[in-house]
């Protein structure tokens, strides 16, 4: 390996905290990764990693060296791309992860447009609502919805996800239509419990610029968007849901928006990149395309 490849291998081992996981994400044998680290430690004359049976971690010297490696790698990649024709077609594979409903309803149907525009790019699409380890799982970027914890990742805000309140005509015929939040005490909701914490989310709305919440009565509680929509369609209660999620049901008259002046605050949508990464051209064009797609199909959903 040349020195830059050694640096890249070392950075991946530090961030994965494992020779095996680093080898998997690099597409290399584990033995080659171990040999690369041994060669690098020999070159710099210092022990860079603490090795145990369970975990690999940087020594104090290794931590300092890791920070310098990140800068050197970024500088080299920027220099290599300095004179490239910006109109050249991007090539290579991208590993992307997006929330389930957005992946199925928005991204997958639109992917042919992107792949036709950039025939040299391949997409490895992960569709999951769990919090993934971008670095450990070798993911180039992930779309996340809602407030984010401080993770050390690069975050790119791409707009807000509108939420609306809906009910089925059958439910409204049986229980009446709420005209204000004061009416909610006489209604049922399809309650949503977080699959991670089990916590039932309260009903939310914004009034005079302030977020308000209340616990809603409900005879059914679900832990997935698909189940909540199905229960709402069956007339089991009111539902708060992203507007794009039920657009087709609204257009078909299967659901009706209620309390349009008392919606919950929209949720921020963010693209996350590993902090180590100097963005490739293929990732930049994908991120720009995805932002345009989401603003067209998701952010503007409530205006349709």
C-alpha positions in Angstrom: 0.0 0.0 0.0 1.1 3.6 -0.5 1.0 6.0 2.4 -2.4 7.4 1.6 -4.0 4.0 1.5 -2.3 3.1 4.8 -3.8 6.3 6.3 -7.3 5.5 4.9 -7.1 2.0 6.4 -5.9 3.3 9.8 -8.8 5.9 9.8 -11.4 3.2 9.0 -10.0 0.9 11.8 -10.2 3.7 14.4 -13.7 4.7 13.4 -15.0 1.1 13.2 -13.1 0.1 16.4 -12.6 -3.3 14.8 -10.2 -4.8 12.3 -13.0 -7.1 11.1 -15.6 -4.4 10.5 -13.0 -2.2 8.9 -12.0 -5.0 6.5 -15.7 -5.6 5.6 -16.3 -1.9 4.8 -13.1 -1.7 2.8 -13.7 -4.9 0.9 -10.3 -6.3 2.1 -9.2 -9.4 4.0 -8.8 -8.9 7.7 -5.2 -10.0 7.4 -4.4 -7.2 4.9 -5.9 -4.6 7.3 -3.7 -6.0 10.2 -0.7 -6.0 8.0 -1.3 -2.4 6.9 -1.6 -1.2 10.5 1.6 -3.0 11.5 3.4 -1.4 8.5 2.1 2.0 9.5 3.1 1.7 13.1 6.6 0.6 11.9 6.9 3.6 9.6 5.9 6.2 12.3 7.7 4.4 15.1 4.8 4.5 17.5 2.0 2.2 18.7 -1.2 3.7 17.3 -3.8 1.2 18.5 -4.7 -0.6 21.7 -5.9 -4.1 20.8 -8.1 -6.3 22.9 -10.3 -9.3 22.1 -13.4 -7.1 22.1 -12.4 -3.7 20.8 -9.7 -1.7 19.1 -9.1 1.9 20.2 -6.6 4.6 19.4 -3.6 5.2 21.8 -3.0 8.9 22.7 -0.4 8.9 19.8 -3.0 7.2 17.6 -5.7 9.7 18.4 -3.4 12.6 17.4 -2.3 10.8 14.3 -5.9 10.0 13.4 -6.7 13.8 13.3 -3.8 14.5 11.1 -4.7 11.6 8.8 -8.2 13.0 8.3 -6.7 16.3 7.1 -4.1 14.7 4.9 -6.7 12.5 3.2 -9.0 15.4 2.6 -6.2 17.5 1.2 -5.0 14.8 -1.1 -8.5 14.1 -2.5 -9.2 17.8 -3.0 -5.9 18.1 -4.9 -6.6 15.1 -7.0 -10.0 16.6 -8.0 -8.6 20.1 -8.6 -8.4 19.9 -12.4 -11.1 17.4 -13.1 -13.8 18.4 -15.5 -16.7 19.3 -13.4 -19.0 18.1 -16.1 -17.6 14.6 -16.1 -20.1 11.9 -15.2 -19.7 10.6 -11.6 -19.1 6.8 -11.2 -19.1 4.3 -8.4 -21.4 2.8 -5.7 -23.2 4.7 -3.0 -24.6 3.2 0.1 -27.7 5.2 1.2 -30.0 4.7 4.2 -33.5 6.3 4.4 -36.6 5.9 6.6 -38.9 3.1 5.4 -41.9 5.1 4.1 -39.8 7.7 2.3 -37.8 4.9 0.8 -40.8 3.0 -0.5 -43.1 5.8 -1.5 -40.8 8.6 -2.6 -37.2 7.5 -3.3 -37.6 4.1 -4.9 -40.1 5.2 -7.5 -37.9 8.2 -8.5 -34.6 6.3 -8.6 -34.9 5.5 -12.4 -34.7 9.3 -13.0 -31.4 9.6 -11.1 -29.9 6.4 -12.5 -30.8 7.5 -16.1 -29.1 10.8 -15.5 -26.0 9.2 -13.9 -25.5 5.8 -15.6 -22.1 5.3 -13.9 -23.5 5.4 -10.4 -24.9 2.3 -8.5 -27.1 2.6 -5.4 -27.1 0.3 -2.4 -30.3 1.4 -0.8 -31.1 0.6 2.9 -34.6 1.3 4.0 -34.9 1.3 7.8 -36.2 3.5 10.6 -33.5 2.5 13.1 -30.5 4.6 14.1 -27.6 3.1 12.1 -23.9 3.5 12.6 -22.9 5.2 9.4 -19.1 4.6 9.9 -19.3 1.1 11.2 -21.8 0.0 8.5 -20.0 1.8 5.7 -22.9 4.0 4.8 -22.2 7.1 2.6 -25.2 9.1 3.8 -28.4 8.7 5.7 -31.6 10.6 5.7 -33.1 11.2 9.2 -36.3 12.8 10.3 -36.8 14.7 13.6 -34.4 16.3 16.1 -30.9 14.7 16.1 -28.5 14.1 19.0 -25.0 15.5 18.7 -23.2 12.7 16.8 -20.1 14.3 15.3 -21.5 13.7 11.8 -21.8 16.2 9.1 -25.4 17.3 8.9 -27.2 19.0 6.0 -30.7 20.3 6.6 -32.9 19.8 3.6 -36.3 21.1 4.8 -39.2 20.3 7.1 -41.6 17.4 6.9 -45.2 18.7 7.2 -47.6 16.9 9.6 -51.4 16.9 9.2 -54.4 15.6 11.2 -56.6 13.1 9.3 -59.6 10.8 9.9 -61.8 8.6 7.8 -65.2 9.7 6.6 -66.7 6.7 8.5 -65.1 7.9 11.8 -66.3 11.5 11.3 -69.8 10.3 10.4 -69.9 8.3 13.7 -68.1 10.7 16.0 -68.4 14.1 14.4 -65.7 16.5 13.2 -63.5 18.3 15.8 -63.4 22.0 15.2 -60.8 23.0 17.7 -58.4 21.3 20.2 -61.0 21.7 22.9 -63.1 19.1 21.0 -60.3 16.5 21.2 -61.4 15.2 24.6 -64.5 13.7 23.0 -62.6 11.9 20.3 -60.4 8.8 19.9 -56.9 8.6 18.3 -54.9 5.9 16.7 -52.1 6.2 19.1 -48.5 5.6 18.1 -45.9 4.0 20.4 -42.2 4.4 19.6 -40.8 1.0 18.6 -37.6 2.0 20.4 -38.9 3.3 23.7 -42.5 2.0 23.8 -43.6 5.6 24.7 -46.9 6.6 23.3 -46.7 9.9 21.5 -49.1 12.6 22.6 -51.3 14.6 20.3 -49.5 17.9 19.3 -50.4 21.2 17.8 -49.0 24.7 17.6 -51.1 27.6 19.0 -49.9 31.2 19.0 -46.4 30.0 18.2 -46.3 27.6 21.2 -46.3 23.8 21.0 -49.2 22.2 22.9 -49.7 18.5 23.7 -52.4 16.3 25.2 -52.8 12.6 25.9 -55.5 11.2 23.6 -57.9 8.4 24.4 -57.5 5.5 22.0 -58.7 1.9 21.7 -55.7 0.9 19.5 -52.0 1.6 19.7 -49.6 0.8 16.9 -45.8 1.0 16.4 -45.5 1.5 12.6 -46.8 4.1 10.1 -48.3 1.4 8.0 -50.4 0.1 10.9 -51.5 3.6 12.0 -52.7 4.4 8.5 -54.6 1.1 8.2 -56.3 1.7 11.5 -57.2 5.2 10.6 -58.7 4.0 7.3 -60.7 1.5 9.3 -62.3 4.3 11.2 -60.6 3.6 14.6 -59.6 7.2 15.3 -57.9 10.5 14.4 -54.3 10.4 13.3 -51.3 12.7 13.0 -49.1 11.7 10.1 -46.7 13.2 7.5 -48.7 14.7 4.7 -46.9 12.8 2.0 -47.8 9.5 3.7 -51.5 9.9 3.1 -51.6 12.1 0.0 -53.1 9.3 -2.2 -55.8 8.5 0.5 -56.7 12.2 0.7 -57.0 12.5 -3.1 -59.2 9.4 -3.2 -61.4 10.7 -0.4 -60.5 7.8 1.9 -59.2 10.2 4.5 -60.1 13.8 5.3 -57.9 16.5 6.9 -59.2 17.8 10.2 -58.1 20.7 12.4 -56.0 22.2 9.5 -55.2 25.3 11.6 -54.0 23.2 14.5 -51.2 21.1 13.0 -48.2 19.8 14.9 -44.9 21.5 14.2 -43.1 20.1 11.1 -40.2 17.8 11.6 -36.7 18.7 10.3 -35.2 16.4 7.6 -31.4 16.0 7.6 -28.8 14.3 5.5 -26.0 12.9 7.6 -22.5 12.1 6.3 -19.6 10.5 8.2 -17.4 13.2 9.6 -14.3 11.6 8.0 -15.7 11.8 4.5 -14.5 14.2 1.8 -17.6 14.1 -0.3 -17.2 12.4 -3.7 -18.8 13.8 -6.8 -21.3 11.0 -6.9 -22.4 11.7 -3.4 -22.7 15.4 -4.0 -24.9 14.9 -7.1 -27.0 12.4 -5.3 -27.5 14.6 -2.2 -28.5 17.6 -4.5 -30.9 15.4 -6.4 -32.4 13.9 -3.2 -32.9 17.4 -1.7 -34.8 18.5 -4.8 -36.9 15.4 -4.8 -37.9 15.7 -1.2 -38.7 19.4 -1.5 -40.9 18.6 -4.4 -42.6 15.4 -3.1 -42.5 15.8 0.7 -42.1 19.3 1.8 -44.8 20.6 -0.5 -47.2 17.7 0.2 -49.4 19.8 2.5 -50.0 22.4 -0.2 -51.5 19.9 -2.6 
